[in-house]
Amino acid sequence: MIKKFFILILISVATSCSNDDDTTPEIKGSFANSIFINNEKVLSSGVEFSNTRTTTYWIDHSAVDSTTFVAALETGSVYRGTVDDAFRKAFVSKTSSAQADLYSFNQGAFKAAGTIGYFKNSNLETTTISNPGILSAIHFYKKQAYFCGHFSEEVVTEAGAGFRPDIPFFWDGSAEVVELPVSQDAFFRGVSCVFVDEDNFYVGGKMPFPMYWKNTELIQLGSLFGEVNQITVNKGDVYAVGYYNKNDSNSTGNTACYWKNEELVELEDDAQATGIYIDGTDVYVCGSTGRDQASYKACYWKNGVRVALP
């Protein structure tokens, strides 16, 4: 049974304390969250985490530094970084052979007044979209930025006042947002990703089941708990990558997978998939193995065959 919970960004500031006798074991692991193929090289970015989170890079199955990784990327590529010190999700867009832009998005709404903003190269960019709400992800098509996000509802609980995700939307960066439908009995937690091609837009949603929207049509991919983490379209085929849980649990024991035109392709149990890239007839998927976060190890799959990343 899925345990439902509300994600609240508290208005009050919470504090915590620790003591010198704390012997809680350190959680250490890694996962890959973006993957590309360029010049016959497999390029992956991801995160190593312990007490801190660090963006990590690989070419084929070897670790490299950020300069080497970005130089090997095709111009126009966008990869996901780690959560920064302000708890914002990061996306990096390579704009030329020597330049890249950093986009950062808050993970929850903080205020009811004003308009939603985001950060480009650490500078606040304002929008015309009214608060409360957030932008969550970015995609570029023909050099134009497209976004997905959600409006939030202000709530008061025993823990205090805050906001919870309410209405998902797609935004082309200039016109009014396009609100996306959510059934009344579904628990909506936010949006995960956005993709745009010539005729359609796609937005991944966080619900009690794996799903995405194609334009304003909600497409449910299964009935068990899961999530879509990235969407891409190749030669008319729609690929949505993520995971689902065979025990309908929102905690441990996921199965990494992708859906091609809504048809499930399983990769591995006790694993989760986060990024996908199609190269001709080859399907590359990145993510991690591990039953729970403490055991996550970065990897990618080529046509279902796993390659471990150091």
N, C-alpha and C positions, 0 to 999 in steps of 0.2 A: 504494500500500500504506500502510495506517495505521501510523504509528509509535507503538507502545505505550510508555507511560511511567508511572511511579508518582509520585503527588503526595504528598510527604512533608512533614510539619511537623517540622523537626528539633528535638530537645530541646536540643542545644547551640546557642549563639547565634553566628550567622555575622557576620563583619565584612567590610567592603569598603573599598577605597581608590581614590582618583582622583589624577590629576596635572593640572597646569596646561596641559599640552600636548594634552590630550584634545580632539580635533576631531570627535568623533562628532556627527552632525547631530541636532538636537532633533526628537523625534517630537511632532507636534502634530495634534490632530484632535478630533472630537466624534461623539457618537451619542445618539439619543433612546431611552429605555428604558421609558417609560410614556406612555399616551395616553388622553384622555377627551374626551367631547363634553358640553358643558353650556351651555344658553342659546344654542345654535347657534354656539358657539365651539369651536375645536379647541385643547385644552390638552395640551401635551407637556412632559415633563421628561426630562432626560438629563444627559450628562457632557461637559465640555470637558477635554481632557487635554494636558499638555505635560510640564513638570517636576513639576507637581502636577495633581491632579484636582479639578474644581469642579463642583458640581451646577448645571445650567443650566435655564432655563425659557422656554417660548414660549407665546404665545397666537396662534392662527392661524399666521402665518409670521413673527411679530415677537418678538424677545427681550424678556422682562420680568423684574422682580425677583421674589424668592420671595414677598413679601407680596402682590403683585398676583396671582400665580399661585394661591396657596392660597386667597385670597378668592374667586377665580372657580371653584374646585373645588366640586363637590357634597359635602355632609357625608357621611362614610362612605367616601370615596374613599381608596385607598392607592396611593401612588406610590413608585417606587424612587429612592434617591439614589445618591451616589457611595460609594466605599470610603473610610472615615474614616482618621484618622491612626493608629489602632490596627489597620488592615487589616481592619475589620469591614464587612460589607455592611449598608446602611442602607435601611429602609423607613419612610415617614412616613404616618400615618393621621390624616386630618382628622376630629376628633370633634365639633366644633361650629363655629359661624361664626367663633369667635375662638380656637380651640384645636386643637392637633395633637400627637400623640404620636410620638416617634422610637423605633423598634425597630432594634437592631443585633445582628448575628450574626457570630461568629467564622467564618473560612473553613477552619479545620482544627482537629483535636483537639490538645490540648497536654498532657493528663495522663490517667493511667489511673485514678486514685482520685477519689472524690467523685461529684458528679452534674453533668449538663450544665446550663449556664446561658446566659442571653442578657441583653441590656441594654435597659431601657425608660427613655427620657429620661436616659441615661447612668448609671442605677442598675442594679446587678446583680440579676437575677431568677433564683432557683434553681428547679429542677424536681426531680421524683422519678426522672428518667431517669438511669441509671447511666452514667458515663464508661467508656471513651473514646468520644467522639462529638460531634456538633454539631447544632444547629438551623440551617436554611439559609434558610427563607422563611416568610412569614406571610400569612394571608388571613382576612378577617372575614366571617362570615355571621350575620345577625341579631344583630350586635354581639358575637358570640363569636369569640375568636381560635382559629385552627387553624394547625398548623405542619407542616412536613416537615423531615426531617433524615436523618442516617445514623449508625450505629455505626461505629467505626473498629477496625482491627486493628493491634496494635503490631508493628512490624517492625524488623529491624536490617539495614542494608546497609553497603556500603563508605563511604557518606557519613555514617553515624551511625545512631542510633536515632530512630524517629519513628512516625507513624501513617499508615495509608492507609485510604480509604473501604472499607467492607466490607458492611454490611447497611442498605439504605434503610428508612425508616419514615415513617408518618403519625401525628400526635398531635393529639388534640382538646383538649389543655390540661389534662385532668383524669384520664382513664382511662389504662390501659396503652397503650403505643404499639402500632400495627399494623405488623408487619414486612411488607415487600414482597418478592416473589420476584425473584431474579436468576439467570439460567441460568449454569451453571458455566463455560461457555466465553466468556462476555461480560465485557469489561473495564469494571468499574463505577467511575466517577469522582466520583459525588455526585448530588445532586438540585438542581433549578433553581427550581421553583415549585410552588405548591399552589393549588387551587380547590375550593370546597365549595358544593353546592347542597342542595336539600331531601332528596334521596335518595342522593347519591353524593359521593365525594371523588375528586380527580384530582391526581396528582403527576407532574411532569416529571422525567425521569431523564437523567443524563449517561452515555451508553454509546457504543459505536462506531457507533451508528445512531440516528436520531431516534425517540423513543418516549415514552410516558407510561403510568402505571398508572391504570386506572379501578377504584377500590376495590383489590382485590388482583390484578386481571387485567392482565398486561403486554400493552400494545398497541404493536406495532412498526409504524412508519409508512414504512419503507423499508430498503434494505440498504446504502446508501452512507452515509458519515460525515455526521452532522448532529446537531442539538440542538433541543429544544423549550424555549423561554424563557418562555412564558406560556400559560395555558389559560383559556378562558372558555366558558360555556354560555349560549346565547340561544335561547329557544323550543324547547328540546330538541335543538338542534344544538350539537355540540361542536367548538370551534375551538382548534387548537393552533398557535402561531406560532413561527417560528424560522428555520432554514436547513438546507440540505444541500449537499454538495459533489459535483459531477458527476464529479470525478476521484478521489473517495474519499480526499481529503486532509484532514488535520486542521490545515492551516496557512493556505493562502490560496485565494482564488477561490471564495467561497461563493455560493450562490443564495438570496436572501431569498424566503420563502414562508410559507404557512400551510396547514394541513390542516383541511378541514371534513368532519366525520364520516369521517375517515381518507382523504379524497380530496385529493390534492395540488393546490394553486393556486400557481403560480409568480408572483413579482412582478418580480424583476430579478436578472440575473447580476452578479457582483462586488458583492454587497450582503448584508446580514444584517438580520433582523427580530427585534425584542425585545419589542414590546408590541402589543396588539390591543384594539379596542373596536368593538362592534356598535351602530349607531344606526339602527333601523328596517331598511331594506334596504341601508344603506351599511356597508361594512367599512373601518375605519381601522386601519392598521398603521404602527407607528413603528420606526425602526432607523437604519441608515446605509448609504450607498454606500461603495465602496472595496474594492480587491482584498486589501489588508492593513491592519493597524492604523494604519500611518503615513499612510494616505490616507483614513481614515474621515471622512465628512461626514454630520452628522445630517440626517434627513429623515423624512417620513411619506408613506404612500400612501393615497389615497382611491379605493377601488374599482380599485386597480391603477395609478392615475396618481400619479406622484411629485411631491411638493412639497418643495423644499429648505428647510432651516432655517438661519438665519444664525448 
